[in-house]
Amino acid sequence: MAGYFKLVDAHDDGFRVKLTAPDGTLVAVSTFYATKEEAIAGIELIREIAGTGPVVDHSRVESSEQDELFFGLQSAPDRDGRVRRDA
């Protein structure tokens, strides 16, 4: 079974989307949406970003082994079109 999106009521009379892993682990919670239609549009946007969005690392480097975790992941290009690790 794949992960899934769960549309839930927000405490402030709107809606939120929860992205859940196949084992039921909560992965992410969306921003507030005023209507179900906005929430559904948000799900489509999340799907697009998750499938095509680059990884932009703004964390500190603790060891050279950690840099290997990003090997093979797409990074965001800078203004010159070069891919680099942001600090």
SELO-76903 format. One line per 10 residues: number of its first residue (from 1); their letters; for each residue x, y, z of C-alpha. Coordinates in Angstrom, 3 decimals. Example, Ala and Ser with C-alpha at 12.3 -4.5 7.8 and 13.67 -1.06 7.14 Angstrom:
2
1	AS	12.300:-4.500:7.800 | 13.670:-1.060:7.140
This chain:
87
1	MAGYFKLVDA	0.000:0.000:0.000 | 1.222:3.481:-0.813 | 1.163:6.447:1.516 | -1.950:8.575:1.434 | -3.384:12.034:1.922 | -5.903:12.466:4.709 | -8.278:15.439:4.526 | -9.165:16.517:8.075 | -11.155:19.242:9.788 | -8.997:22.030:11.194
11	HDDGFRVKLT	-9.791:23.426:14.628 | -10.405:26.846:13.067 | -13.354:25.759:10.857 | -11.290:24.936:7.806 | -9.345:21.952:6.547 | -5.827:20.553:6.592 | -4.180:17.746:4.666 | -2.060:15.143:6.428 | 0.453:13.166:4.402 | 0.764:9.703:5.910
21	APDGTLVAVS	3.309:6.959:5.209 | 2.105:3.429:4.370 | 2.663:2.359:7.987 | 0.477:5.201:9.291 | 3.328:7.483:10.321 | 2.499:11.169:9.944 | 4.936:12.693:7.450 | 3.604:16.236:6.985 | 0.696:18.520:7.816 | -0.418:21.188:5.370
31	TFYATKEEAI	-1.245:24.789:5.848 | -4.829:25.850:6.624 | -7.363:25.698:3.798 | -10.695:27.510:4.101 | -12.587:25.095:1.824 | -12.395:21.471:0.721 | -11.828:22.657:-2.835 | -8.736:24.593:-1.727 | -7.499:21.561:0.205 | -7.925:19.311:-2.828
41	AGIELIREIA	-6.019:21.840:-4.952 | -3.353:21.799:-2.229 | -3.070:18.021:-2.531 | -2.458:18.366:-6.264 | 0.234:20.967:-5.590 | 1.877:18.762:-2.952 | 1.905:15.857:-5.421 | 3.571:18.012:-8.061 | 6.167:19.439:-5.693 | 6.952:16.077:-4.104
51	GTGPVVDHSR	7.504:14.486:-7.499 | 9.606:17.218:-9.055 | 10.835:19.541:-6.311 | 14.575:19.806:-5.719 | 16.222:19.182:-2.366 | 17.592:22.404:-0.872 | 19.751:21.741:2.186 | 19.987:24.666:4.594 | 21.257:22.540:7.476 | 24.767:22.548:8.862
61	VESSEQDELF	27.243:19.899:7.739 | 28.293:17.726:10.661 | 30.431:15.205:8.787 | 31.569:14.328:5.297 | 29.529:11.101:5.500 | 26.343:13.165:5.701 | 27.102:14.733:2.326 | 26.900:11.223:0.875 | 23.210:11.121:1.879 | 22.518:13.676:-0.839
71	FGLQSAPDRD	24.393:11.781:-3.527 | 21.971:11.243:-6.396 | 19.375:13.745:-5.164 | 18.518:16.700:-7.322 | 19.599:20.046:-5.850 | 18.331:23.507:-6.686 | 20.435:25.353:-9.271 | 21.817:28.780:-8.451 | 21.336:31.860:-10.650 | 24.110:30.727:-12.974
81	GRVRRDA	22.449:27.359:-13.462 | 25.043:25.506:-11.386 | 23.893:23.023:-8.786 | 25.463:23.629:-5.403 | 24.781:22.996:-1.752 | 23.337:26.102:-0.067 | 24.782:27.148:3.267
